[in-house]
Amino acid sequence: MIIVQVKEGEPIEKALKKFKRKFEKTGIVRELRSRQAFEKPSVTNRKKMMKAVYVQHLRATEE
């Protein structure tokens, strides 16, 4: 359960922003979307490899 401490006189928009930030950090939405459909391990590994190649390419062009 996510608990957000709200100070006296703090606007509700600021409290909502804190809640959204904490909720995003937990990764619940990401995990929920990944569990909606089964993905074969080979597909998962292929995605990881493609991401690693992409990041490596970005770092190479950055230098």
N, C-alpha and C positions, 0 to 999 in steps of 0.2 A: 504494500500500500504506500502510495506517495503522499507525504505530508509536507505542506508548505506553510511556513510560519509567516503570518501577516501582521505587520506592525500597526499600531494605532494610527488611524488617519491615512493609511496607505491606499492608493486607488486600486480598484478591482482589476484594472487592466494590467497593472504591474504584477499583481499576484498571479494572474492568468499566464503572463509571460514566464514567470518563475516556474509555474506548474508545467507548462509546455516544454521548457528547457529540461527540467528533471525527467519528464516523460520520455523525451527524445533520447536522453543519455542512457536510459534503461534498456533501450533496444527492443521494446515489446512489439512495436509495429513491424519492425524488420523481421523479427522471428515469426510473427503471425503470418506475414506474407510468404515467408519461405516454407512454412508448414502447410499452406493451402494446397499445394500440389507436390507430389513426390518427384524428386529429381535424382536421376541415377548418379552414382558416385563418379562415373567417368565424365559426365557432363559437368559436375561440380569441379572436378580436377581440371578440366579443360578451361573452364571460366577462370579459375585461379591462375593458370598458366598465361592466359591471354591478358589478364590484368597485370601480372608481373612483367610481361613483355612490354605492355603499354607504359607502365611506370618507368621501366628501365629506359625506354625510348625517350620519355619526357626528361629524365635526368641527364641523358646523354646530350640532348639538344640544349639543355639549360647551361651546360658547361662551355 
